[in-house]
Amino acid sequence: MAQSGKGKLNYRCPMCFMRDLDIDMFYDKEKKEYYCLRCQFTGSEEDVLAGNERVRLKYGAMMKRFTKFDFD
């Protein structure tokens, strides 16, 4: 999903991203937290970054090429 404008970097919702949905989060200045309109995830910037790090485990071997398939 493309970013709209040249402002601060948009964060992906970690809960939606775990389900392979690319949903941008919105920022509430009054509460100083990010929220998702699709799944109702809310959290601070640290919570969002930590959740996105957990998602990286899913794609850990994405750029690794497997050439040997011996399962013995």
MDAnalysis code that builds the backbone (N, CA, C; Angstrom):
import MDAnalysis as mda
import numpy as np

u = mda.Universe.empty(216, n_residues=72, atom_resindex=np.repeat(np.arange(72), 3), trajectory=True)
u.add_TopologyAttr("name", ["N", "CA", "C"] * 72)
u.add_TopologyAttr("resid", np.arange(1, 73))
u.add_TopologyAttr("resname", ["MET", "ALA", "GLN", "SER", "GLY", "LYS", "GLY", "LYS", "LEU", "ASN", "TYR", "ARG", "CYS", "PRO", "MET", "CYS", "PHE", "MET", "ARG", "ASP", "LEU", "ASP", "ILE", "ASP", "MET", "PHE", "TYR", "ASP", "LYS", "GLU", "LYS", "LYS", "GLU", "TYR", "TYR", "CYS", "LEU", "ARG", "CYS", "GLN", "PHE", "THR", "GLY", "SER", "GLU", "GLU", "ASP", "VAL", "LEU", "ALA", "GLY", "ASN", "GLU", "ARG", "VAL", "ARG", "LEU", "LYS", "TYR", "GLY", "ALA", "MET", "MET", "LYS", "ARG", "PHE", "THR", "LYS", "PHE", "ASP", "PHE", "ASP"])
u.atoms.positions = np.array([
    [0.848, -1.164, 0.000],
    [0.000, 0.000, 0.000],
    [0.896, 1.229, 0.000],
    [0.620, 2.148, -0.886],
    [1.435, 3.345, -1.000],
    [1.121, 4.308, 0.131],
    [2.140, 5.073, 0.483],
    [1.946, 6.073, 1.520],
    [1.354, 7.321, 0.921],
    [0.421, 7.926, 1.604],
    [-0.186, 9.158, 1.106],
    [0.571, 10.351, 1.676],
    [1.215, 11.089, 0.827],
    [1.933, 12.273, 1.266],
    [3.348, 11.968, 1.701],
    [4.055, 13.027, 2.072],
    [5.453, 12.880, 2.465],
    [5.636, 13.217, 3.932],
    [4.724, 12.795, 4.747],
    [4.821, 13.052, 6.182],
    [5.611, 11.962, 6.877],
    [5.281, 11.757, 8.132],
    [5.902, 10.712, 8.927],
    [5.564, 9.337, 8.336],
    [6.455, 8.401, 8.513],
    [6.272, 7.067, 7.966],
    [5.018, 6.412, 8.537],
    [4.216, 5.841, 7.661],
    [3.019, 5.125, 8.108],
    [3.424, 3.750, 8.619],
    [2.839, 3.341, 9.719],
    [3.095, 2.019, 10.268],
    [1.999, 1.066, 9.837],
    [2.368, -0.192, 9.651],
    [1.381, -1.232, 9.370],
    [0.860, -1.777, 10.680],
    [-0.406, -2.141, 10.676],
    [-0.987, -2.758, 11.857],
    [-0.391, -4.153, 12.014],
    [0.239, -4.472, 13.148],
    [0.864, -5.785, 13.302],
    [-0.135, -6.936, 13.309],
    [-1.319, -6.736, 13.862],
    [-2.321, -7.810, 13.897],
    [-2.841, -8.124, 12.496],
    [-3.119, -7.093, 11.731],
    [-3.583, -7.309, 10.354],
    [-2.458, -7.864, 9.492],
    [-1.237, -7.381, 9.717],
    [-0.100, -7.821, 8.902],
    [0.214, -9.294, 9.148],
    [-0.052, -9.802, 10.352],
    [0.126, -11.234, 10.623],
    [-0.836, -12.078, 9.797],
    [-1.958, -11.480, 9.416],
    [-2.934, -12.178, 8.580],
    [-2.775, -11.802, 7.112],
    [-1.598, -11.266, 6.756],
    [-1.256, -10.873, 5.383],
    [-2.162, -9.777, 4.835],
    [-2.590, -8.873, 5.693],
    [-3.345, -7.702, 5.276],
    [-2.469, -6.476, 5.484],
    [-2.378, -5.650, 4.486],
    [-1.505, -4.477, 4.542],
    [-2.349, -3.250, 4.874],
    [-2.564, -3.002, 6.163],
    [-3.417, -1.917, 6.620],
    [-2.566, -0.877, 7.352],
    [-2.670, 0.375, 6.921],
    [-1.962, 1.459, 7.610],
    [-2.683, 1.827, 8.894],
    [-1.906, 2.275, 9.859],
    [-2.470, 2.702, 11.136],
    [-2.612, 4.214, 11.147],
    [-3.513, 4.696, 11.970],
    [-3.729, 6.123, 12.154],
    [-3.207, 6.524, 13.524],
    [-2.847, 7.791, 13.663],
    [-2.285, 8.293, 14.909],
    [-3.263, 9.268, 15.561],
    [-3.520, 9.058, 16.833],
    [-4.366, 9.949, 17.621],
    [-3.455, 10.840, 18.464],
    [-3.404, 12.125, 18.130],
    [-2.495, 13.046, 18.824],
    [-2.892, 13.269, 20.279],
    [-4.180, 13.252, 20.568],
    [-4.632, 13.485, 21.942],
    [-4.223, 12.349, 22.876],
    [-4.417, 11.112, 22.430],
    [-4.070, 9.950, 23.251],
    [-2.628, 9.507, 23.053],
    [-1.979, 10.031, 22.025],
    [-0.602, 9.678, 21.660],
    [-0.462, 8.178, 21.444],
    [-1.366, 7.625, 20.621],
    [-1.306, 6.206, 20.298],
    [-1.784, 5.976, 18.873],
    [-1.370, 4.844, 18.338],
    [-1.769, 4.441, 16.998],
    [-2.956, 3.503, 17.100],
    [-3.807, 3.525, 16.071],
    [-4.963, 2.635, 16.072],
    [-5.253, 2.156, 14.654],
    [-5.897, 1.000, 14.563],
    [-6.266, 0.386, 13.291],
    [-7.784, 0.423, 13.167],
    [-8.263, 0.817, 12.009],
    [-9.712, 0.882, 11.795],
    [-10.315, -0.490, 11.530],
    [-9.501, -1.439, 11.085],
    [-10.038, -2.740, 10.711],
    [-10.164, -3.695, 11.890],
    [-9.151, -3.752, 12.749],
    [-9.167, -4.758, 13.821],
    [-9.201, -4.153, 15.229],
    [-9.253, -2.867, 15.355],
    [-9.311, -2.161, 16.641],
    [-8.058, -2.336, 17.494],
    [-6.911, -2.603, 16.860],
    [-5.642, -2.642, 17.588],
    [-5.253, -1.219, 17.950],
    [-4.845, -0.986, 19.190],
    [-4.325, 0.309, 19.622],
    [-3.037, 0.076, 20.386],
    [-2.125, 1.034, 20.282],
    [-0.880, 0.908, 21.018],
    [0.055, 2.065, 20.736],
    [1.076, 2.156, 21.546],
    [2.082, 3.196, 21.373],
    [2.980, 2.822, 20.195],
    [3.866, 3.737, 19.859],
    [4.800, 3.478, 18.758],
    [5.674, 2.269, 19.069],
    [6.060, 2.111, 20.322],
    [6.885, 0.972, 20.721],
    [6.124, -0.345, 20.552],
    [4.824, -0.343, 20.887],
    [3.998, -1.542, 20.721],
    [3.893, -1.939, 19.246],
    [3.712, -0.948, 18.395],
    [3.585, -1.208, 16.961],
    [4.894, -1.749, 16.397],
    [6.008, -1.139, 16.775],
    [7.311, -1.598, 16.280],
    [7.632, -3.001, 16.786],
    [7.300, -3.295, 18.030],
    [7.535, -4.633, 18.579],
    [6.664, -5.662, 17.870],
    [5.424, -5.316, 17.579],
    [4.543, -6.227, 16.849],
    [5.024, -6.485, 15.443],
    [5.540, -5.465, 14.786],
    [6.061, -5.649, 13.438],
    [7.344, -6.477, 13.440],
    [8.119, -6.406, 14.506],
    [9.309, -7.269, 14.626],
    [8.908, -8.733, 14.762],
    [7.815, -9.003, 15.486],
    [7.334, -10.380, 15.616],
    [6.873, -10.930, 14.270],
    [6.324, -10.054, 13.424],
    [5.866, -10.480, 12.102],
    [7.061, -10.880, 11.240],
    [8.196, -10.256, 11.458],
    [9.389, -10.573, 10.652],
    [9.817, -12.035, 10.815],
    [9.477, -12.666, 11.927],
    [9.808, -14.083, 12.107],
    [9.130, -14.940, 11.043],
    [7.946, -14.532, 10.643],
    [7.189, -15.268, 9.632],
    [7.917, -15.273, 8.293],
    [8.585, -14.175, 7.976],
    [9.267, -14.039, 6.695],
    [10.778, -14.142, 6.848],
    [11.254, -14.805, 7.877],
    [12.691, -14.876, 8.152],
    [13.516, -15.512, 7.054],
    [12.997, -16.546, 6.410],
    [13.760, -17.246, 5.376],
    [13.287, -16.880, 3.969],
    [12.646, -15.755, 3.825],
    [12.081, -15.385, 2.535],
    [13.170, -15.199, 1.471],
    [14.287, -14.641, 1.822],
    [15.344, -14.376, 0.847],
    [16.385, -15.496, 0.796],
    [16.149, -16.590, 1.490],
    [17.084, -17.710, 1.516],
    [16.696, -18.720, 0.448],
    [17.676, -19.182, -0.308],
    [17.405, -20.147, -1.363],
    [17.731, -21.548, -0.850],
    [16.755, -22.436, -0.936],
    [16.927, -23.815, -0.508],
    [17.192, -24.666, -1.743],
    [18.334, -25.361, -1.742],
    [18.701, -26.157, -2.906],
    [18.757, -27.645, -2.585],
    [18.839, -27.997, -1.335],
    [18.952, -29.403, -0.955],
    [17.748, -29.789, -0.118],
    [17.045, -30.820, -0.540],
    [15.830, -31.242, 0.136],
    [15.944, -32.711, 0.554],
    [16.816, -33.013, 1.482],
    [16.897, -34.380, 1.985],
    [16.341, -34.385, 3.413],
    [15.262, -35.076, 3.580],
    [14.579, -35.102, 4.866],
    [14.872, -36.362, 5.657],
    [15.937, -37.048, 5.339],
    [16.312, -38.283, 6.046],
    [17.077, -37.995, 7.295],
])
